[in-house]
Amino acid sequence: MDLVIGIGNRLRSDDGVGREIVDRLSPRVGLNIESVHQLVPDLVEPIEQARRVLFVDADVRCRDLQLQQVRPSAVGGVGHTLGPEGLLHWAEAVGAAVPDAWLLSVPVKTVDIGEGLSDEAERAVGAALERIDEWLDEAVEGLRSEEEV
């Protein structure tokens, strides 16, 4: 099973883009979707049950979508400072299985207080959905290759 986690605060403008993206994902067999305000240790259980996990989050520093693999790291703490690497570290620390993990950083204009997405973030939603579909399809192709062996 693959897990996609959309992260963001919908009351901080474009910061909610990760949640908006996962809310628009089409359901698939073998896909679990989580939409969260922030990463918390409670997510260790669904992460442990996943074969792969994809975190989707806003990033005011990037100009284009960026997909990168992430690994457990003792970076940050809890609450707003807990990132994907830190959450994976929590999972590892409690003896949970840590799946392959990826972060899709979505370029946004602002994370100021306000509701709704900017035009830039709204355009990024479509591109992010396409990239997530590709990521999910890569898993299906990988499974087919493993079955042939």
C-alpha positions in Angstrom: 0.0 0.0 0.0 1.2 3.5 -0.8 0.5 6.4 1.5 0.2 10.1 0.4 0.2 12.7 3.2 -0.9 16.2 2.4 0.4 18.8 4.9 -0.7 22.3 5.5 -2.6 25.0 7.3 -5.6 26.2 5.2 -5.8 29.4 7.2 -2.3 30.5 6.0 -3.1 30.9 2.3 -0.9 28.7 0.1 0.4 26.7 3.1 -2.8 24.6 2.6 -1.8 23.5 -0.9 -0.6 20.0 0.3 -4.0 19.3 1.7 -5.8 20.7 -1.3 -3.8 18.4 -3.6 -4.5 15.2 -1.6 -8.2 16.2 -1.4 -8.3 16.2 -5.2 -6.5 12.8 -5.6 -8.6 10.1 -7.3 -9.1 7.1 -5.1 -7.1 4.0 -6.1 -6.8 0.5 -4.8 -3.8 0.2 -2.6 -3.6 4.0 -1.8 -4.2 5.6 1.5 -4.5 9.3 1.8 -4.0 11.5 4.9 -4.7 15.3 5.0 -3.1 16.9 8.1 -2.5 20.3 9.5 1.0 19.3 10.6 3.0 16.1 11.1 2.6 14.4 14.4 3.9 11.1 15.9 0.4 9.6 15.5 1.2 9.2 11.8 3.9 6.6 12.6 1.3 3.7 12.5 0.0 4.4 8.9 3.6 5.1 7.8 4.7 1.7 9.2 1.9 0.0 7.2 2.9 1.6 3.9 5.3 0.2 1.3 6.0 3.8 0.2 5.0 7.2 1.6 4.8 10.5 -0.2 4.7 13.8 1.8 3.2 16.8 -0.1 3.9 20.2 1.3 4.2 23.9 0.3 7.6 25.5 -0.1 8.0 29.2 -0.6 11.7 28.7 -1.5 11.3 26.5 -4.6 10.3 27.7 -8.0 9.3 24.3 -9.5 7.9 21.1 -8.1 10.6 19.1 -6.5 10.4 15.4 -5.7 13.2 14.1 -3.5 13.7 11.0 -1.4 13.9 11.6 2.3 15.4 9.6 5.1 15.1 9.5 8.8 16.9 12.3 10.6 16.8 13.7 14.1 16.0 17.2 12.6 13.5 19.3 14.5 11.2 18.3 17.3 7.4 18.1 17.4 4.6 20.3 16.2 5.5 22.9 13.5 9.2 21.9 13.5 8.6 18.2 12.8 9.3 17.5 9.1 9.2 14.3 7.1 12.7 13.4 8.1 12.0 13.9 11.8 8.7 11.9 11.6 10.6 9.0 10.0 13.2 9.2 12.8 10.3 8.9 15.3 9.1 5.8 13.5 12.6 4.3 13.5 13.1 5.2 17.2 10.0 3.2 18.2 11.0 0.2 16.1 8.6 0.8 13.3 9.4 -0.3 9.8 10.3 2.8 7.8 9.2 2.6 4.1 10.8 4.4 1.1 9.8 8.0 1.6 9.6 11.0 -0.7 8.8 14.7 -0.4 7.0 16.6 -3.1 7.7 20.3 -2.5 5.1 22.5 -4.1 6.1 26.1 -5.1 3.9 28.7 -3.5 3.8 32.5 -3.2 2.7 33.1 0.4 2.0 31.5 3.7 0.5 34.6 5.2 -2.7 34.5 7.1 -5.6 34.2 4.8 -7.9 31.6 3.1 -7.6 30.2 -0.4 -4.8 29.6 -2.8 -2.9 32.2 -4.9 -3.1 31.8 -8.7 0.5 30.4 -8.6 -0.4 27.7 -6.0 -3.6 26.8 -7.8 -1.6 26.3 -11.0 0.9 24.1 -9.1 -2.0 21.8 -7.9 -2.6 20.4 -11.4 1.1 19.8 -12.0 1.5 18.2 -8.5 -1.5 15.8 -9.2 0.2 14.7 -12.5 3.5 14.1 -10.7 1.8 12.1 -7.9 0.0 10.0 -10.6 3.4 9.3 -12.2 4.8 8.4 -8.7 2.0 6.0 -8.1 2.3 4.5 -11.6 6.0 3.9 -11.0 5.1 1.7 -8.1 2.7 -0.4 -10.2 5.4 -0.8 -12.8 7.9 -1.8 -10.1 5.5 -4.4 -8.7 5.0 -5.9 -12.2 8.8 -6.2 -12.6 9.2 -7.9 -9.3 6.4 -10.4 -10.2 8.3 -11.4 -13.3 11.4 -12.3 -11.4 
